[in-house]
Amino acid sequence: MIFEYKIVFPLGIGLLCGMTTIFSSMKGPNFSIVQRRSSRLGLKKHFTCFYTKMTMKPSSNIWIRRQQCPCGDWKCYVKYEGDDQTSVSSQLIKNETTSTSSSSEAVFMPYVGQIFKTDEDAFEYYSNFARKNGFSIRKARSTESQNLGIYRRDFVCYRSGFNQPRKKANVEHPRDRKSVRCGCDAKLYLTKEIVNGVTQWYISQFSNVHNHELLEDDQVRLLPAYRKIQEADQERILLLSKAGFPVNRIVKVLELEKGVQPGQLPFIEKDVRNFVRTCKKSVQENDALLTEKRENDTLELLEACKAMAERDADFVYDYTTDENSKVENISWSYADSVRAYTVFGDVVTFDTTYRSITYGLLLGVWFGIDNHGKPVFLGCALLQDESLNSFAWALQVRGHNYLFPICNRLIVYLWLSSFEQTFLRFMRGRCPQTVLTDIDSSLRDAIARELPDTKHVICSWHVQSKLSSWFTPSLGSQFEEFKAEFDMLCRLEGIEEFEHQWNHLVARFGLASDKHIALLFSYRTSWPLSYIRSYFLARSMTAEFFQSLDEFFKRILSGQTCLQLFFEQVGFAADLRNQSKEALQYMHTKTCLPIEENARSILTPYAFNALQHEIVLSMQYATTELANGSYLVRHYKKMEGEYLVIWISQDEQIHCSCKEFEHSGILCRHCLRVLTVKNYFEIPEKYILFRWRLESSLVALEDQNGQCNSDEYAQVFHSLAATLLTESLFTKERFNHVHRELTRLLEHVRNMPVSNEFASNMAANNISES
């Protein structure tokens, strides 16, 4: 599969659609053959199977990470750690600008009889040798037969042969172009042979005699064979060109970003100018066709939403149109997501990491975190741009559709058409407690305007992922030391201590005038722990949670070439029936405390493990009771770092200065230590949040091996049965109703079919336990 050159449209209508239209095509039932046009950059015509190329690497062609830096400077963009295109491009730049790379140092002069596995291996070897010795090569003749196919390849010096005289155009001042060909006889001929059934190529002729001067290292890189614009650089060039940068300034920006001397890029200004001209010409020629394609796909997506709403009354969607009645923004969600929001809508992550190259749309996805610490899909939006109005519209749609999922649909639609202040009125009390996002000024302003009572937090993962791109160029070898101190800074608990250490960090590394340092400090109330420790996050800032988000995006962004297929993929991923069921794990206790035993029967394994960790650590803390009934709690090895635990016995209220419960919904070790001192055998009901309980699970629990003893199954029903008993004892009517319904339910269960294999496994497990 040959693919020498690719045109990328990062901010406009798409990449794949563009490639199918700017080239002449031959279409079959399941494929299309596209012929690439020759350009002024000297690319040869060739054919390639477009369908195969599209399925080989679809995700990088359709969805990309947003690279525009939140600092707002067009010259600044973010390169993410682990981004294949960026890291490979950077490595290639490094190799291109360094004339003595390790690969070229290992290349010796070819010799007759030298064997290669393929002809491409031989060409690469000879090309590396040529570059090291001041010339380039090209492919000349090839010979083939019916039995062997191509059995001979000729590689020659780029100055081999002579140009044939061309018929001059009938113009007044014809251009007199001089040819570089001078009849050089340097060559390498390959012949194919089959030895013991294995195909190999050997050098049959070789000559290294040139009739021209060879170039120096700083000159050979300027030969056309070695001048290449990598894909990441293409995207950056087009981004700067769209921002109005002239070609000479684009080249200077790239030199500054890559830290190379002027003129040391692996391409020259002429290459950049030709590339920009080619892209602009292609866009102008195909703009109308591509716009029509995009409009058709968005209409198909809208029709898919309408069809889904007719099949499922709980499916919700909304969209906006521009002045030409074209679909501009669209957002939707599913019945399972509506149900999930009622339980896990207290903390919402709004991820806007990805943008569609094909459609020029920003993808925004809402996630919650369930009682097993896994992401739960809440909604999706495709936005025209990253403006304040687009984000504000998305937040409005989100609030409207989830606030009253059980209301009459006509009334909801009337509300949707109301003024903004109406939206804020019926959002009261049902909006998320906290919203987590990336760094974005428009998104921050939209949240402040539409959700004034919601806490806004910048995801720590988004901050960490940008550090390398922001500070490696200026800090160099000091970056790792800076990053270690920055990580410690993020975990400080006191605001005063944070600001003191921040000033020390900035002064130590000389970053007082750095624009990214100023950006982070302006957002300081939204990302360091010292400022957000009282915000409820439900443990959604962990690395495991963001890893799960990445896995979700890999599922929905894999190989989708149109919006309707993308819509179907999102629906499949959001359907709870398609999600893997959590295993019903047997949770072992690590202490003899009754509090731990009680929590094991109520919480999910994920929440119980978090609480159990705090219970175990609580045993290392000493308490000192104060006159007002409060406690000072400190680690037995430390004389400082005390925490104040306020205990109000009348209401069974307990509060700690570490604010761990307010932050995660899990009681901290300091509170647990005080409860143990107060002889509590169970955690007060109000401090075991419903979102962490077994009965709040959206997907039924399932045993990994299909085997489970009766004690493990009792954990699932114990809390629910205890709550039902408590509620039924308030009145006689309640008691009679519960008794009647339980009797009927028991009779129904007894009449259900029984699995003999499951029953025997249960019996065997119970016998082994006893």
Buried (B, 14 or more C-beta within 10 A) or exposed (E): EEEEBEBBBBBBBBBBBBBBBBBEEEEEEEEBBBEBEEBEBEEEEEEBBBBEBBEEEBBEBBBBBBBBBBBEEBBBBBBBEEBEBBBEBBEBBBBBBEBEBEEBEEBEEBEEEBEBEEBEEBBBBBBBBBBBBBBBBBEBEEEEEEEBEEBBBBBBBBBBBEEEEEEEEEEEEEEEEEEEBBEBBBBBBBBBEEEEEEEBBBBBEBBBEBEBEEBEEEEBBEBBBBBBBBBBBBBBBBBBBBEEBEBEEBBBBBBEBBEBEEEBBBBBBEBBBBBBEBBEEBBEEBEEBBEEBBBEBBBBBBEBBEEBBEEEEBBBBBBBEEEEEBBBBBBBBBBBBBBBBEBBBBBBBBBBBBBBBBBBBBBBBBBBBBBBBBBBBBBBBBBBBBBBBBBBBBBBBBBBBBBEBEEEEEEBEEBBEEEEEBBBEBBEEEBBBBBBBBBBBBBBEBBEBBBEEBBBBBBBBBBBBBBBBBBBEBBEEBBEEBBEBBEEBBEBBEBEEBBEBBEEBBEEBEBEEBBBBEBBEEBBBBBBBBBBBEBBBBBBBBEEBBEBBEEBBEEBBEBBBBBBBBBBBBBEBBBBEEBEBBBBBEBEEEBEBEBBEBBBBBBBBBBBBBBBEBBBBBBEBBBEEEEEEBBBBBBEEEEEEBBBBBBEEEEBEBBBBBBBBBBBBBBBBBBBBBBBBEEBEEBEEEBBBEBBBBEBBBBEBEBEEEBBBEEBBEBBEBBEEEBBEEEBEEEEEEBEEBEEEEEEEEEEEEEEEEEEEEEEBBEEBEEEEE
